[in-house]
Amino acid sequence: MGRILAIDFGKVRTGIAITDELQIIASGLTTVSTNELISYLKDYVSKENVELFLIGKPKQMNNTDSESETLIVPFLEKLAKEIPQIPVKRVDERFTSKMAFQTMIDGGLKKSKRRNKALVDEISATIILQSYLYNQ
């Protein structure tokens, strides 16, 4: 069994989370600059056994795609060309940023750490991945 890698795609930076090889535990991996994302993923999958990319699908409250989807579609096309051997699944990512921020508060992080947008993105990716694992 390979790992599942979750992506919380953003215009500037992207949060990444990963499972263990048994796909039981979701853990935050890192946050990378979005313009370096493809090269980071290519490097990562050359070293680790990844069987699925899980990518958040931003939705509005009325269930229509959010504006961010227009940025994600070109990334998905490039990902399919650059790493075609790994399938992609999309999952609803509504409220993950709010949940990530609340997780930071509940975890007792100081206000200065909660301002770290990269950490919010990484936690968001972890929440996306954990919810996927929970609903399998």
C-alpha positions as CSV (number, residue, x, y, z in Angstrom):
1,M,0.0,0.0,0.0
2,G,1.3,3.5,-0.8
3,R,0.8,6.8,0.8
4,I,-1.9,9.3,0.0
5,L,-0.7,12.8,-0.5
6,A,-3.2,15.7,0.1
7,I,-2.8,19.1,-1.4
8,D,-4.5,22.3,-0.2
9,F,-3.7,24.4,-3.3
10,G,-3.3,28.1,-3.0
11,K,-2.3,30.9,-5.3
12,V,0.9,31.7,-3.4
13,R,1.6,28.7,-1.3
14,T,0.3,25.1,-1.0
15,G,-0.1,23.0,2.1
16,I,0.8,19.3,1.8
17,A,-0.2,16.4,4.1
18,I,0.7,12.7,3.8
19,T,-0.5,9.4,5.2
20,D,1.7,6.6,6.6
21,E,2.1,3.6,4.3
22,L,-0.9,1.8,5.9
23,Q,-3.1,4.9,5.2
24,I,-4.1,5.2,8.9
25,I,-2.7,8.5,10.0
26,A,-2.7,11.9,8.3
27,S,0.2,14.2,9.1
28,G,1.2,17.6,7.9
29,L,4.2,17.4,5.7
30,T,5.1,20.9,4.6
31,T,4.0,24.1,2.8
32,V,5.7,24.9,-0.5
33,S,5.6,27.9,-2.8
34,T,2.9,27.1,-5.4
35,N,5.3,27.9,-8.3
36,E,7.6,25.1,-7.0
37,L,4.8,22.6,-6.3
38,I,5.3,20.3,-9.4
39,S,9.0,20.0,-8.9
40,Y,8.5,19.3,-5.2
41,L,6.0,16.6,-5.9
42,K,8.2,15.0,-8.6
43,D,11.0,14.8,-6.2
44,Y,8.8,13.5,-3.4
45,V,7.3,10.7,-5.4
46,S,10.7,9.6,-6.7
47,K,11.6,8.9,-3.0
48,E,8.3,7.7,-1.5
49,N,5.6,5.3,-2.6
50,V,2.6,7.6,-3.3
51,E,-0.5,5.9,-4.7
52,L,-3.0,8.8,-4.8
53,F,-3.0,12.6,-4.9
54,L,-5.9,14.1,-3.0
55,I,-6.6,17.7,-4.0
56,G,-9.1,20.0,-2.3
57,K,-12.0,21.2,-4.4
58,P,-13.0,24.7,-3.2
59,K,-16.8,25.1,-3.2
60,Q,-19.2,28.0,-2.4
61,M,-22.0,27.5,0.1
62,N,-24.4,27.0,-2.9
63,N,-22.2,24.0,-4.0
64,T,-20.8,25.9,-7.1
65,D,-17.1,26.0,-7.7
66,S,-15.2,28.9,-6.0
67,E,-13.0,31.3,-8.0
68,S,-9.9,29.4,-6.8
69,E,-11.0,26.5,-9.0
70,T,-9.8,28.4,-12.1
71,L,-6.3,28.3,-10.6
72,I,-6.5,24.6,-9.8
73,V,-7.6,23.3,-13.2
74,P,-4.3,24.3,-15.0
75,F,-2.3,22.8,-12.1
76,L,-4.3,19.5,-12.5
77,E,-3.6,19.4,-16.2
78,K,0.2,20.0,-15.6
79,L,0.2,17.4,-12.8
80,A,-1.4,14.8,-15.1
81,K,1.3,15.5,-17.7
82,E,4.3,15.5,-15.3
83,I,3.2,12.6,-12.9
84,P,0.7,10.6,-14.9
85,Q,1.2,7.4,-13.0
86,I,-0.5,8.7,-9.8
87,P,-4.3,9.2,-9.9
88,V,-6.0,12.3,-8.6
89,K,-9.1,12.5,-6.5
90,R,-10.9,15.7,-5.6
91,V,-12.6,16.4,-2.2
92,D,-14.7,19.2,-0.9
93,E,-12.5,21.5,1.1
94,R,-15.1,23.9,2.5
95,F,-14.3,25.3,5.9
96,T,-10.9,23.6,6.2
97,S,-9.1,26.9,6.7
98,K,-11.5,27.9,9.5
99,M,-11.1,24.4,11.0
100,A,-7.3,24.7,10.8
101,F,-7.4,28.0,12.6
102,Q,-9.7,26.7,15.3
103,T,-7.4,23.7,15.7
104,M,-4.5,26.0,16.3
105,I,-6.5,27.9,18.9
106,D,-7.6,24.6,20.6
107,G,-4.0,23.4,20.5
108,G,-3.0,26.5,22.5
109,L,-0.8,28.1,19.9
110,K,0.1,31.7,20.6
111,K,-1.3,34.4,18.4
112,S,2.0,35.0,16.7
113,K,2.1,31.3,15.5
114,R,-1.6,31.5,14.4
115,R,-0.6,34.3,12.0
116,N,1.6,31.8,10.2
117,K,-0.4,31.3,7.0
118,A,1.9,28.4,5.9
119,L,1.0,26.5,9.0
120,V,-2.7,27.1,8.4
121,D,-2.3,25.7,4.8
122,E,-0.4,22.6,6.1
123,I,-3.1,22.0,8.8
124,S,-5.8,22.5,6.1
125,A,-4.2,19.8,4.0
126,T,-4.1,17.5,7.0
127,I,-7.8,18.1,7.7
128,I,-8.7,17.3,4.0
129,L,-6.7,14.1,4.2
130,Q,-8.0,13.0,7.6
131,S,-11.6,13.6,6.5
132,Y,-11.0,11.5,3.4
133,L,-9.5,8.7,5.5
134,Y,-12.4,8.9,7.9
135,N,-15.0,8.6,5.1
136,Q,-13.4,5.6,3.4
